[in-house]
Amino acid sequence: MKVITIPSEEKTLNKLFKQAQHAGLVLQSVEGQRFVLASIGENWEGFDVGGGGDFEQEVKLTGQNQELMKFLGKRRGQGKRIPLAEAKKQLGLE
């Protein structure tokens, strides 16, 4: 996703940002097109994974993204893992 910084002078958008901090919003254009505005926190990290139509090539390029692989490796070491059987049980899928 592309990050666009909104200047403080944009009062209407900044008012919506403030509202979205507490609960996500669905914004609707006059044509009826809907958009989601929700806070994703300050620690969000985004990575460019490409935008082509060739899925195999995208997978290959994503695997070569060293910044993303480092992030995923770091994240993998955090927190408790739940076995698949336990996750299914918790979700009532067994």
KABEL-V822057 format. One line per field, one symbol per residue. phi: phi as a letter, one per 20 degrees, with the letter a starting at -180 (. if undefined). psi: psi as a letter, one per 30 degrees, with the letter a starting at -180 (. if undefined). burial: # if it has 24 or more other ideal C-beta (glycine too) atoms within 12 Angstrom, else .. Layout:
BEGIN
phi=???
psi=???
burial=???
END
This chain:
BEGIN
phi=.eeceeffffgfffffgffffebgcdecffenfdcdcbfdneefcdcfdnbfeefgfffffffefffffffffffffemeedfggfffffemee
psi=kkkkkklffieeeeeeeeefeeklkjkklfffkkkkjkkglfgkklkjglglfjeeeeeeeeffjeeeeeeeeeeefklkkkleeeeeeefhg.
burial=..............................................................................................
END
